Amino acid sequence: MHNSHDPKVLPLRDGVSPSCVVLPSQGQGLLIDFLCARLPAVGRADWLRRMGAGEVVSETGERAEPGACFTPGLRYYYYRELEAEPPIPFEAEVLWRDEHLLVADKPHFLPVVPAGQYLQNTLLVRLKREFDLPELSPIHRIDRDTAGLVVFSVQRATRGIYQALFRDRAIHKVYEAVAPYRPDLLFPREHASRMEESGHFFRMHEVAGEPNSRTLMEIIEHNAAWARYRLTPVSGKRHQLRVHMAALGLALRGDAFYPEVNDPEPGDYSRPLQLLARSLAFVDPLNGVQREFLSRRSLESLPEA
C-alpha cells in the first residue's frame, strides 16, 4: 500500500490522500473477498458502505461495485479511516512556504505522517488540509516525540532534487537536548557506532562492527547535574541522537524508549522529550540561495541539581 496523489481518481479528502492497494497478478473471485482478506482491519460491512458511497475506485476511475470481480494487477484507491483518534492539542507553525518548499516548526507529541492511531492529528495531514496541498510530502522525518524543524516538498516535480540533499548529507542539521551532566566526560566529542534494529518494537541499539552512525556533541551550558547539549548528526539513523546519548549514560530527559521503554499513557503530555531540531541550513539546489531555518521553540530550563 502507498499513498496516491492523483486527484483524477480520488481527491484529497479532509487533508487525507487516498491509499492504494494493488491486486496480485494471480487470483480470482470477488474483489470484496480479496479486500477483506488483505485489509482485515476494515470489515466487510465497512467495505460495502464505502463502495456504496463511491469511495473505492479503480485506477481507471471506475467505482467498485459489491459484485466486482477480482482483476489481476489492477490498482484500487480508498480512504484510510480511524474510528477514534486521540486529539493532540498542540499546533505547528509554518516558518517558510514557497512553490517548492514548506518548513514547519513542529511541537512535541505530533507525528509527522499518519501511522497507527494517528491520521488527522499528524503534521502532514494538517498542513495538506490547511493549505490545500495534495502533493505535500516530508523530505525527512523527525520522531513524534521530537520538536522542531521539518522540511516538506510542495510539489512532486521538484521533490527528488530536495530529497537528494538529505540523501547526500548536504543539509547541516543541529539539535538541542537536555540530559544529565557527567564531569568525567570531555566535550566536545564525536560519538561513532554501528546501529541496527534491536528486534524490539522499533528500537535501535549499538552493536559491534564498522560504525554507520556519527554524532558531534557539545555542551552549551550545565549545572552540577544537568546540561544542555548541541548535537550535530553526521549520519541520519533512526533514533540516532537518543541512542548515542543513552550509550554514554546521558539518556535524554523525558525519553520514553531509551535506555528503557516507559511509554506514557495516551494523553499524558507532562514529560516531553527534551530534544529539539533547532536549525537547518543548505544551499537551495534550484537557485543557489543559502537557506537557513531556526526553530522558534525552546526546551525547558535545566532542572536544579
Protein Blocks (a to p, Z undefined) as FASTA:
>chain_A
ZZdfbfklpcceehiacddddddfbdedjfklmmmmmmmmbcfklmmmmmmnopaccfko
pacdfklccdehiacddddddfbdcddfbdcddfbdcfkbccddddehiafbdchjbfkl
pfklmmmmmnopakgccfbdcdfklgcjddddfbfklmmmmmmmmmnopaccdddddddd
dfkbccddddddddddehiajaccddedjdfbdcddddfbdcfkbccdddddfblcehkl
mmmmmmnopacehiakbcbdcddcehiakbgcfdddfbccdddfknopacddddfbdcdd
dddZZ
